[in-house]
Amino acid sequence: MLPARIFAALKRGGQVVVELLLILPVFLMMIFFIMELGNVAFQTILVHHCAYELARIGSLIAGPNQSNARNGQVSTGLARSKMQAALQEMFPQTYGRAVLSVTIGSSRPDPQSGSTNEDMVVALTYPARLVFPFSSRLLSSPNSRGYRKITATVKMPIEKPLFK
């Protein structure tokens, strides 16, 4: 009797190992996928915040300065260089891969001053590195294995003083 019980217990132990080997890869893939989604969400928030800060810097600097204050000209050259410098500080290791696009567009007329204002539109594209196995293949952008492109666009009014 005793050897039959031991043999039955060993048989069940082998069954547990086989079940574990069947379920473990699926369970780990689900865990890695959830962790990768958290990583992508963090990087998306980071890119959106950086785009907002760059638009804020650009809109404050691009406004009229001492030389062109009376005619209301907007200077984007200095704003672009300051934004590039800030972008380099924000992403020091991956500065070359982040793409910054700046355009100036007109907005609705201001009822107080009677003039049309301008908006700075900042688009920041950043390739976020995916770090977990298997889920990086599912979440990566086409033609960029292991990376997901995240784009944030922010529209910010350019600050102009009111001259009468």
C-alpha contacts under 8 A as a table, 3 or more apart, distances in Angstrom:
res1	aa1	res2	aa2	distance
1	M	4	A	5.41
1	M	5	R	6.61
2	L	5	R	5.34
2	L	6	I	6.47
3	P	6	I	5.15
3	P	7	F	6.13
4	A	7	F	5.06
4	A	8	A	6.17
5	R	8	A	5.07
5	R	9	A	6.18
6	I	9	A	5.13
6	I	10	L	6.21
7	F	10	L	5.16
7	F	11	K	6.22
8	A	11	K	5.03
8	A	12	R	6.33
9	A	12	R	5.17
9	A	13	G	6.21
10	L	13	G	5.01
10	L	14	G	6.37
11	K	14	G	5.26
11	K	15	Q	6.46
12	R	15	Q	4.95
12	R	16	V	6.39
13	G	16	V	5.19
13	G	17	V	6.49
14	G	17	V	5.14
14	G	18	V	6.35
15	Q	18	V	5.16
15	Q	19	E	6.20
16	V	19	E	5.11
16	V	20	L	6.05
17	V	20	L	5.05
17	V	21	L	6.17
18	V	21	L	5.09
18	V	22	L	6.28
19	E	22	L	5.10
19	E	23	I	6.19
20	L	23	I	5.24
20	L	24	L	5.64
21	L	24	L	5.53
21	L	25	P	7.26
22	L	25	P	6.85
22	L	26	V	7.72
23	I	26	V	5.53
23	I	27	F	6.18
24	L	27	F	5.08
24	L	28	L	6.06
25	P	28	L	5.13
25	P	29	M	6.11
26	V	29	M	5.14
26	V	30	M	6.32
27	F	30	M	5.21
27	F	31	I	6.31
28	L	31	I	5.01
28	L	32	F	6.05
29	M	32	F	5.12
29	M	33	F	5.99
29	M	134	F	6.97
29	M	135	S	7.19
30	M	33	F	5.09
30	M	34	I	6.26
31	I	34	I	5.26
31	I	35	M	6.26
32	F	35	M	5.05
32	F	36	E	6.00
32	F	132	F	5.98
32	F	133	P	7.08
32	F	134	F	7.81
32	F	135	S	6.46
33	F	36	E	5.05
33	F	37	L	6.20
33	F	132	F	7.69
33	F	134	F	7.94
33	F	135	S	5.11
34	I	37	L	5.16
34	I	38	G	6.43
35	M	38	G	5.09
35	M	39	N	6.32
35	M	132	F	7.76
36	E	39	N	4.89
36	E	40	V	6.18
36	E	130	L	6.92
36	E	131	V	7.17
36	E	132	F	6.24
36	E	135	S	6.71
36	E	136	S	7.41
37	L	40	V	5.09
37	L	41	A	6.07
38	G	41	A	5.06
38	G	42	F	6.16
39	N	42	F	5.18
39	N	43	Q	6.28
39	N	130	L	7.62
40	V	43	Q	5.13
40	V	44	T	6.02
40	V	128	A	7.31
40	V	130	L	7.59
41	A	44	T	5.05
41	A	45	I	6.26
42	F	45	I	5.26
42	F	46	L	6.22
43	Q	46	L	4.88
43	Q	47	V	6.13
43	Q	128	A	6.63
44	T	47	V	5.19
44	T	48	H	6.19
44	T	150	I	6.40
45	I	48	H	5.20
45	I	49	H	6.14
46	L	49	H	5.23
46	L	50	C	6.17
47	V	50	C	5.08
47	V	51	A	6.11
47	V	124	L	7.31
47	V	125	T	7.97
47	V	126	Y	7.07
47	V	150	I	7.31
47	V	151	T	7.51
47	V	152	A	6.54
48	H	51	A	5.13
48	H	52	Y	6.22
48	H	151	T	7.99
48	H	152	A	5.33
48	H	153	T	7.72
49	H	52	Y	5.11
49	H	53	E	6.25
50	C	53	E	5.10
50	C	54	L	6.10
50	C	87	L	7.79
50	C	90	M	7.28
51	A	54	L	5.08
51	A	55	A	6.11
51	A	122	V	6.68
51	A	123	A	6.92
51	A	124	L	5.88
51	A	152	A	6.36
51	A	153	T	6.92
51	A	154	V	6.44
52	Y	55	A	5.14
52	Y	56	R	6.16
52	Y	154	V	6.02
53	E	56	R	5.00
53	E	57	I	6.19
54	L	57	I	5.11
54	L	58	G	6.06
54	L	83	M	5.68
54	L	86	A	7.16
54	L	87	L	7.38
54	L	122	V	7.46
55	A	58	G	5.03
55	A	59	S	5.94
55	A	120	M	6.89
55	A	121	V	7.23
55	A	122	V	5.77
55	A	154	V	6.65
55	A	155	K	7.20
55	A	156	M	6.09
56	R	59	S	5.26
56	R	60	L	6.26
56	R	156	M	6.78
57	I	60	L	5.42
57	I	61	I	6.28
57	I	79	A	7.38
57	I	82	K	7.59
57	I	83	M	6.66
58	G	61	I	5.25
58	G	62	A	5.71
58	G	76	T	7.84
58	G	79	A	4.87
58	G	80	R	6.85
58	G	82	K	7.42
58	G	83	M	6.27
58	G	120	M	7.46
58	G	158	I	7.99
59	S	62	A	5.29
59	S	63	G	6.53
59	S	79	A	7.64
59	S	119	D	7.79
59	S	120	M	6.28
59	S	156	M	6.48
59	S	157	P	6.38
59	S	158	I	4.40
59	S	159	E	6.10
60	L	63	G	6.01
60	L	158	I	6.42
60	L	159	E	5.70
61	I	76	T	7.98
61	I	78	L	7.16
61	I	79	A	5.31
62	A	74	V	5.65
62	A	75	S	5.05
62	A	76	T	5.18
62	A	77	G	7.95
62	A	78	L	7.13
62	A	79	A	5.27
62	A	158	I	6.71
62	A	159	E	7.80
63	G	73	Q	7.60
63	G	74	V	5.29
63	G	75	S	6.64
63	G	158	I	5.79
63	G	159	E	5.40
63	G	160	K	5.47
64	P	67	S	7.85
64	P	68	N	5.73
64	P	69	A	4.75
64	P	72	G	5.74
64	P	73	Q	5.83
64	P	74	V	5.50
64	P	75	S	6.94
64	P	160	K	6.25
64	P	161	P	7.77
65	N	68	N	5.66
65	N	69	A	5.28
66	Q	69	A	5.45
68	N	71	N	5.77
68	N	72	G	6.21
68	N	73	Q	5.74
68	N	74	V	7.96
69	A	72	G	5.34
69	A	73	Q	6.98
70	R	163	F	7.52
72	G	160	K	7.63
75	S	78	L	6.81
75	S	79	A	7.25
76	T	79	A	4.96
76	T	80	R	5.95
77	G	80	R	5.29
77	G	81	S	6.44
78	L	81	S	5.23
78	L	82	K	6.20
79	A	82	K	5.19
79	A	83	M	6.04
80	R	83	M	5.01
80	R	84	Q	6.11
80	R	102	V	7.61
81	S	84	Q	5.11
81	S	85	A	6.24
82	K	85	A	5.08
82	K	86	A	6.17
83	M	86	A	5.02
83	M	87	L	6.03
84	Q	87	L	4.95
84	Q	88	Q	6.18
84	Q	100	L	7.84
85	A	88	Q	5.14
85	A	89	E	6.48
86	A	89	E	5.08
86	A	90	M	6.20
87	L	90	M	4.95
87	L	91	F	6.17
87	L	95	Y	7.13
88	Q	91	F	5.39
88	Q	92	P	5.37
88	Q	95	Y	5.40
89	E	92	P	5.45
91	F	94	T	5.46
91	F	95	Y	5.17
91	F	98	A	7.98
92	P	95	Y	5.45
94	T	97	R	5.68
94	T	98	A	6.89
95	Y	98	A	5.66
96	G	99	V	7.76
97	R	126	Y	6.69
97	R	127	P	6.84
98	A	124	L	7.05
98	A	125	T	5.78
98	A	126	Y	4.66
98	A	127	P	6.93
99	V	124	L	5.76
99	V	125	T	5.11
99	V	126	Y	6.52
100	L	122	V	7.16
100	L	123	A	5.92
100	L	124	L	4.78
100	L	125	T	6.63
101	S	122	V	5.75
101	S	123	A	5.03
101	S	124	L	6.42
102	V	120	M	6.90
102	V	121	V	5.76
102	V	122	V	4.75
102	V	123	A	6.52
103	T	120	M	5.90
103	T	121	V	5.21
103	T	122	V	6.69
104	I	118	E	6.63
104	I	119	D	5.73
104	I	120	M	4.72
104	I	121	V	6.14
105	G	118	E	5.57
105	G	119	D	5.24
105	G	120	M	6.45
105	G	121	V	7.32
106	S	116	T	6.89
106	S	117	N	5.97
106	S	118	E	4.25
106	S	119	D	5.86
107	S	116	T	6.42
107	S	117	N	5.52
107	S	118	E	5.42
107	S	119	D	6.23
108	R	116	T	5.96
108	R	117	N	6.72
109	P	114	G	6.32
109	P	115	S	5.44
109	P	116	T	3.98
109	P	117	N	6.22
110	D	113	S	5.70
110	D	114	G	5.41
110	D	115	S	5.66
110	D	116	T	5.86
110	D	117	N	6.75
111	P	114	G	5.20
111	P	115	S	7.65
113	S	162	L	6.91
117	N	157	P	7.40
117	N	158	I	7.30
118	E	157	P	6.08
118	E	158	I	5.80
119	D	155	K	6.38
119	D	156	M	5.45
119	D	157	P	4.19
119	D	158	I	5.42
120	M	155	K	5.71
120	M	156	M	5.26
120	M	157	P	6.05
120	M	158	I	6.31
121	V	153	T	6.95
121	V	154	V	5.71
121	V	155	K	4.42
121	V	156	M	6.43
122	V	153	T	5.60
122	V	154	V	5.26
122	V	155	K	6.41
123	A	151	T	6.87
123	A	152	A	5.64
123	A	153	T	4.28
123	A	154	V	6.49
124	L	151	T	5.57
124	L	152	A	5.30
124	L	153	T	6.44
125	T	149	K	6.62
125	T	150	I	5.61
125	T	151	T	4.29
125	T	152	A	6.55
126	Y	149	K	5.67
126	Y	150	I	5.27
126	Y	151	T	6.40
127	P	147	Y	5.72
127	P	148	R	5.41
127	P	149	K	4.31
127	P	150	I	6.12
128	A	147	Y	5.40
128	A	148	R	5.15
128	A	149	K	6.08
128	A	150	I	6.80
129	R	146	G	6.12
129	R	147	Y	4.63
129	R	148	R	6.59
130	L	136	S	5.31
130	L	140	S	7.31
130	L	146	G	5.33
130	L	147	Y	5.54
130	L	148	R	7.04
131	V	136	S	6.64
131	V	146	G	7.48
132	F	135	S	6.15
132	F	136	S	5.94
133	P	136	S	5.93
133	P	137	R	7.66
134	F	137	R	5.41
134	F	138	L	6.89
135	S	138	L	5.09
135	S	139	L	6.15
136	S	139	L	5.25
136	S	140	S	5.64
136	S	145	R	7.85
136	S	146	G	5.55
136	S	147	Y	7.59
137	R	140	S	5.60
137	R	145	R	6.86
137	R	146	G	6.56
139	L	148	R	6.87
140	S	144	S	6.67
140	S	145	R	5.92
140	S	146	G	5.56
140	S	147	Y	5.15
140	S	148	R	4.69
140	S	149	K	7.97
141	S	144	S	5.57
141	S	145	R	6.95
141	S	146	G	7.98
141	S	147	Y	6.30
141	S	148	R	4.82
141	S	149	K	6.29
142	P	145	R	7.23
144	S	147	Y	5.64
144	S	148	R	7.32
